[in-house]
Amino acid sequence: MEPVDPAQRREFRGLLSIVAPCFNEAGNVEALYREIVEAVNGVDWELVLVDDGSADETFERVRAIAKSDPRVRGFRLSRNFGHQYALLAGIQRARGAVIVTMDADLQHPPALIPRLLDEWRNGYNIVHTRRVSEGELTWFKKWTSAAYYWVFSLLCGVRIEEGASDFRLLDRRVADAMLSMQEAEMFMRGLVAWMGYKHTFVSYRVRARYSGTSKFGVGKMLRFAFTGITSFSTIPLRVGIFLGFATSILALAEIAYVVWTKLRGDVVPGWASITAVMSFLFACAFMLIGLLGIYVGHIFRRVQHHPTFFVEEGTEAERPAKLPGA
């Protein structure tokens, strides 16, 4: 699908693609479909549901919906590749000139989609959303989310608004540009913000999950957060250099003190402090080695040129297309 010229957007009657990754969302996909049908009435649309290796009946539900409505297309990944790669798979399969990405648990309200389309018709290539009510989120998640985006913006030079999520609208040219990039680790929120383009924000009130529980635990959240920073910034390595420089000065000062005390013929005190300094230096060294390993790992995965996901089956007969460069 070719991008639509901004001057022609108000008269646009083409295809809207809605992409939703699903991981164990058997209890949500049918309700999501019903709300989308109601929300985008009068618009030519398709719903792309990507099953990210679910262990429940998610894909069977998706297949049933697609059988009853050809506007729904489903794809099942060969295993759980993660939320970001499921999103990427859906965007890569979307056929519309406009793409809306959202979660399948109905915390992202489908009723907001017409508002996102209105902003796109006003000439914006990216329409971000920003939640203004945290609903069931705990104070811990609210605080850590705000702190993380502040740190990310500081380290990476890319501003991500507090309350940001993967509920957004992308113009076709933005989606194609993103698909042309070969990222070793996908962090779509940062990537879309880094790309620039004319963008705006729409606020919404987050809803409670329609059914089930969140699959995004503390472990996944920490990995997601750390991947985002190391994918966009080398500042952690630069911090390591300054940290090494500072600790080296501290170690040299300790050595000078020991030598001076010895030359004066005094007993050298402070072995406990020397041991503490050495332990601290070793800790810093191992931390830097770990950081280097992470960055080298990013390089290694990129030069391998492996596909970032595999589609095992779909509700359509044609073979899945590959990502550019895969």
C-alpha positions as CSV (number, residue, x, y, z in Angstrom):
1,M,0.0,0.0,0.0
2,E,1.4,3.4,-1.0
3,P,1.5,6.2,1.5
4,V,-1.2,8.8,1.2
5,D,-0.3,12.4,0.5
6,P,-1.2,14.7,3.5
7,A,-3.3,16.9,1.2
8,Q,-5.5,13.9,0.3
9,R,-6.0,12.5,3.8
10,R,-9.3,14.2,4.5
11,E,-10.8,12.5,1.4
12,F,-9.1,9.2,2.2
13,R,-11.3,6.1,2.1
14,G,-8.6,3.4,2.0
15,L,-7.7,0.6,4.3
16,L,-7.0,1.0,8.0
17,S,-5.0,-1.9,9.6
18,I,-5.4,-2.6,13.3
19,V,-2.6,-4.8,14.7
20,A,-2.9,-6.5,18.1
21,P,-0.3,-9.0,19.5
22,C,-1.9,-11.8,21.6
23,F,-0.3,-14.0,24.3
24,N,-2.8,-16.2,26.1
25,E,-5.7,-13.8,25.3
26,A,-8.3,-16.4,24.6
27,G,-10.8,-14.6,26.8
28,N,-10.2,-11.2,25.2
29,V,-10.0,-11.6,21.4
30,E,-13.7,-11.9,20.7
31,A,-14.5,-8.9,22.9
32,L,-11.8,-6.9,21.2
33,Y,-13.2,-7.8,17.8
34,R,-16.7,-6.7,18.8
35,E,-15.5,-3.4,20.1
36,I,-13.4,-2.7,17.0
37,V,-16.4,-3.5,14.7
38,E,-18.4,-0.9,16.7
39,A,-15.6,1.7,16.9
40,V,-14.6,1.8,13.2
41,N,-18.0,1.5,11.7
42,G,-18.0,3.2,8.2
43,V,-14.3,2.7,7.7
44,D,-12.6,0.1,5.5
45,W,-10.5,-1.8,8.0
46,E,-8.7,-5.1,8.7
47,L,-7.7,-6.6,12.1
48,V,-4.4,-8.4,12.2
49,L,-4.1,-10.6,15.3
50,V,-0.7,-12.1,16.0
51,D,-0.6,-15.0,18.4
52,D,2.8,-14.9,20.1
53,G,3.1,-18.6,20.9
54,S,0.1,-18.8,23.3
55,A,-0.5,-21.9,25.4
56,D,-4.2,-21.5,25.5
57,E,-6.9,-21.4,22.8
58,T,-6.1,-17.9,21.6
59,F,-5.4,-18.9,18.0
60,E,-8.4,-21.2,17.8
61,R,-10.5,-18.2,18.8
62,V,-8.7,-16.0,16.2
63,R,-9.3,-18.6,13.5
64,A,-13.0,-18.8,14.3
65,I,-13.3,-15.0,14.1
66,A,-11.4,-14.9,10.8
67,K,-13.7,-17.6,9.4
68,S,-16.8,-15.5,10.1
69,D,-15.3,-12.2,9.0
70,P,-12.7,-12.0,6.2
71,R,-11.5,-8.6,7.5
72,V,-9.8,-10.4,10.4
73,R,-6.5,-12.0,9.6
74,G,-4.6,-14.2,12.1
75,F,-1.0,-15.3,12.3
76,R,0.6,-17.6,14.8
77,L,4.3,-17.3,15.6
78,S,6.3,-20.5,16.0
79,R,7.1,-19.7,19.7
80,N,6.9,-16.8,22.1
81,F,9.2,-14.2,20.6
82,G,8.0,-11.4,22.8
83,H,5.5,-8.5,22.6
84,Q,7.7,-6.3,20.5
85,Y,8.4,-8.9,17.8
86,A,4.7,-9.9,17.7
87,L,3.9,-6.2,17.0
88,L,6.6,-6.1,14.4
89,A,5.2,-9.2,12.7
90,G,1.7,-7.7,12.6
91,I,3.0,-4.4,11.2
92,Q,4.9,-6.3,8.5
93,R,1.8,-8.2,7.5
94,A,-0.5,-5.1,7.6
95,R,-1.8,-3.9,4.2
96,G,-3.3,-0.6,5.1
97,A,-2.2,2.9,4.4
98,V,-2.7,3.6,8.1
99,I,-1.8,1.3,11.0
100,V,-3.0,1.3,14.6
101,T,-1.2,-0.9,17.1
102,M,-2.8,-1.8,20.4
103,D,-2.9,-4.5,23.0
104,A,-5.6,-7.2,22.9
105,D,-6.6,-7.0,26.6
106,L,-8.9,-4.0,26.0
107,Q,-6.9,-1.7,28.3
108,H,-6.4,0.3,25.1
109,P,-9.9,1.4,24.2
110,P,-10.9,0.8,20.5
111,A,-13.3,3.7,20.8
112,L,-10.3,6.0,20.6
113,I,-9.3,4.8,17.1
114,P,-11.5,7.4,15.2
115,R,-9.8,10.2,17.2
116,L,-6.4,8.8,16.1
117,L,-7.6,8.8,12.5
118,D,-8.8,12.4,12.8
119,E,-5.3,13.5,13.9
120,W,-3.8,11.6,11.0
121,R,-6.1,13.4,8.6
122,N,-4.9,16.6,10.2
123,G,-1.4,15.8,8.8
124,Y,0.3,13.9,11.6
125,N,2.4,10.9,10.6
126,I,2.5,9.4,14.1
127,V,-0.2,9.8,16.7
128,H,1.0,8.6,20.1
129,T,-1.3,8.0,23.0
130,R,-0.8,8.9,26.6
131,R,-2.7,7.4,29.5
132,V,-4.0,9.9,32.1
133,S,-5.5,7.4,34.5
134,E,-3.6,4.3,35.7
135,G,-6.6,2.2,36.6
136,E,-5.4,-1.0,38.3
137,L,-1.7,-0.1,38.1
138,T,0.1,-0.2,41.5
139,W,2.0,2.8,42.9
140,F,5.2,0.8,42.4
141,K,4.5,0.4,38.6
142,K,3.5,4.1,38.3
143,W,6.7,5.2,40.0
144,T,9.1,2.9,38.2
145,S,7.5,3.7,34.8
146,A,7.9,7.5,35.4
147,A,11.5,7.0,36.7
148,Y,12.4,4.8,33.8
149,Y,11.2,7.1,31.0
150,W,13.1,10.0,32.7
151,V,16.3,8.0,32.8
152,F,15.7,6.8,29.2
153,S,15.2,10.3,28.0
154,L,18.3,11.5,29.9
155,L,20.6,8.7,28.6
156,C,19.4,8.3,25.1
157,G,18.4,11.8,24.1
158,V,15.0,10.6,22.9
159,R,12.0,11.8,24.9
160,I,9.3,9.3,25.7
161,E,6.3,10.8,27.5
162,E,5.2,9.4,30.8
163,G,2.2,7.1,30.3
164,A,3.4,6.1,26.8
165,S,2.5,2.7,25.4
166,D,2.4,0.8,22.2
167,F,-1.1,2.1,21.4
168,R,-0.4,4.4,18.5
169,L,-1.2,5.3,14.9
170,L,1.5,5.0,12.2
171,D,1.4,6.4,8.7
172,R,2.4,3.8,6.0
173,R,5.7,5.6,5.3
174,V,6.6,5.5,9.0
175,A,5.8,1.8,9.2
176,D,7.8,1.1,6.0
177,A,10.8,3.1,7.3
178,M,10.7,1.1,10.6
179,L,10.5,-2.2,8.8
180,S,13.6,-1.3,6.8
181,M,15.7,-1.0,9.9
182,Q,17.4,-4.2,11.2
183,E,17.4,-3.8,15.0
184,A,19.2,-6.4,17.1
185,E,16.8,-5.7,19.9
186,M,13.4,-4.2,19.3
187,F,12.2,-1.4,21.5
188,M,9.4,0.1,19.4
189,R,8.5,3.0,21.8
190,G,12.0,4.4,21.6
191,L,12.4,3.6,17.9
192,V,9.3,5.4,16.9
193,A,10.2,8.4,19.0
194,W,13.7,8.5,17.6
195,M,12.5,8.4,14.0
196,G,10.9,11.8,14.4
197,Y,8.3,12.6,11.8
198,K,5.4,15.0,12.5
199,H,3.6,13.7,15.6
200,T,1.1,14.5,18.2
201,F,-0.4,13.0,21.4
202,V,-3.9,11.9,22.3
203,S,-4.8,11.2,26.0
204,Y,-7.0,8.4,27.1
205,R,-8.2,6.7,30.3
206,V,-6.8,3.2,30.7
207,R,-9.3,0.5,31.3
208,A,-9.1,-2.7,33.4
209,R,-8.3,-5.9,31.5
210,Y,-11.4,-7.5,30.1
211,S,-10.3,-10.9,31.4
212,G,-7.2,-12.7,32.5
213,T,-4.1,-11.3,34.2
214,S,-1.1,-9.4,32.9
215,K,1.7,-11.5,31.3
216,F,4.2,-8.7,31.8
217,G,5.9,-9.6,35.2
218,V,8.8,-7.9,36.9
219,G,11.4,-10.0,35.2
220,K,10.0,-9.1,31.7
221,M,9.7,-5.5,32.7
222,L,13.3,-5.3,33.8
223,R,14.6,-7.0,30.6
224,F,12.4,-4.7,28.5
225,A,13.7,-1.6,30.3
226,F,17.3,-2.6,30.1
227,T,17.0,-3.6,26.4
228,G,15.5,-0.2,25.6
229,I,18.5,1.7,27.1
230,T,21.3,-0.5,25.7
231,S,19.6,-0.5,22.2
232,F,19.7,3.3,22.0
233,S,22.6,4.6,24.0
234,T,26.3,3.9,24.6
235,I,26.3,6.2,27.6
236,P,26.4,3.3,30.0
237,L,29.8,2.4,28.5
238,R,30.9,6.0,28.9
239,V,29.8,6.1,32.5
240,G,31.9,2.9,33.0
241,I,35.0,4.8,31.7
242,F,34.5,7.6,34.1
243,L,33.8,5.2,36.9
244,G,37.0,3.3,36.1
245,F,38.9,6.6,36.0
246,A,37.6,7.7,39.4
247,T,38.2,4.3,41.1
248,S,41.8,4.3,39.6
249,I,42.5,7.6,41.3
250,L,41.2,6.2,44.5
251,A,43.4,3.2,44.2
252,L,46.5,5.2,43.4
253,A,45.8,7.4,46.4
254,E,45.6,4.4,48.6
255,I,48.9,3.0,47.2
256,A,50.6,6.3,47.8
257,Y,49.4,6.4,51.4
258,V,50.7,2.9,52.0
259,V,54.1,3.6,50.5
260,W,54.4,6.9,52.4
261,T,53.6,5.2,55.7
262,K,56.1,2.4,55.0
263,L,58.9,4.8,54.2
264,R,58.3,6.6,57.5
265,G,58.9,3.3,59.3
266,D,55.3,3.1,60.7
267,V,53.1,0.0,60.7
268,V,50.8,0.1,57.7
269,P,47.3,0.2,59.0
270,G,44.0,-0.1,57.1
271,W,44.2,-3.5,55.4
272,A,40.4,-3.7,55.8
273,S,40.0,-0.5,53.8
274,I,42.4,-1.8,51.1
275,T,40.5,-5.0,50.8
276,A,37.3,-3.0,50.5
277,V,38.7,-0.8,47.8
278,M,40.0,-3.9,45.9
279,S,36.6,-5.5,46.1
280,F,34.9,-2.4,44.8
281,L,37.4,-2.2,41.9
282,F,36.7,-5.8,41.0
283,A,33.0,-5.2,41.2
284,C,33.3,-2.2,38.8
285,A,35.5,-4.3,36.4
286,F,33.0,-7.1,36.3
287,M,30.1,-4.7,35.7
288,L,32.0,-3.1,32.8
289,I,32.8,-6.6,31.3
290,G,29.1,-7.4,31.6
291,L,28.1,-4.2,29.8
292,L,30.6,-4.9,27.1
293,G,29.2,-8.3,26.7
294,I,25.7,-6.9,26.2
295,Y,26.8,-4.5,23.5
296,V,28.9,-7.2,21.8
297,G,25.8,-9.5,21.9
298,H,23.8,-6.8,20.1
299,I,26.4,-6.7,17.4
300,F,26.6,-10.5,17.1
301,R,22.8,-10.8,16.7
302,R,22.8,-8.1,14.0
303,V,25.6,-9.6,11.9
304,Q,24.0,-13.0,12.0
305,H,21.1,-11.7,9.8
306,H,18.7,-14.2,11.4
307,P,15.0,-13.5,11.0
308,T,13.6,-11.9,14.1
309,F,10.5,-14.2,14.2
310,F,8.9,-17.1,12.4
311,V,5.2,-17.4,11.4
312,E,4.1,-21.0,11.9
313,E,0.6,-20.7,10.4
314,G,-2.0,-18.2,9.5
315,T,-5.7,-17.9,8.6
316,E,-4.7,-17.2,5.0
317,A,-3.4,-19.6,2.4
318,E,-0.4,-17.6,1.2
319,R,3.0,-18.1,2.7
320,P,4.2,-15.4,5.2
321,A,6.4,-12.7,3.8
322,K,9.9,-12.1,5.2
323,L,11.1,-9.0,6.9
324,P,13.3,-6.8,4.7
325,G,16.9,-8.1,4.9
326,A,15.8,-11.3,6.6
